[in-house]
């Protein structure tokens, strides 16, 4: 069974449940718009939110693009070889397989595991 929610429905549920926060802008220096540096826990939470948004994406090409963008965000010095490997890994996968890949690998990209 598949349940489809609009973005506004998803945000409403998240706000009521307390796990949806208004996003703060992070500049290139890693500081929040209030001027204080984000903690590692806050950055990890934001990364997890991004991963969940990618998993919920229905449009497969956008899911692949967003996943590649997230990899570059987490690894700004990624080589062309790394990006090509990622593209080859996920480019031929079904949406379900991409979600499994996200659970197995992407959730650990920023932690030094499975990179």
C-alpha positions, 0 to 999 in steps of 0.5 A: 500500500502506498500513501501519497501526501502533499508537501503541505500535508507532510509539513502539517503533520510534522509541525503537529508531531514536533519533528518539523522545524523551520529551516535556518540558512547555513552559510558557507562558514557553517554558521546559522543565520543567528550567528551561532555555529550549528552543533554536530547534532543539529547538522546531523539532524538536518542531514537526516531530514534531507535524506528523508525528503529524498526518500519521499521524492516520487520523481525518480530523476529528481531523487537521483539528482537530489541524492547526488547533490547531497553527496556533493554537499557532504563531500564538497571535494568529491572527485569526478571518479567518486561522482561517476561511481555514485551515478553508476551505482544508482543510475540503473536502480528502481526507486525502491532500490534507491531507497534501500541504497539510501538506508544502507549507505547515504545515511552514513556518508557524513560519518566516515562509514561506507564512503 
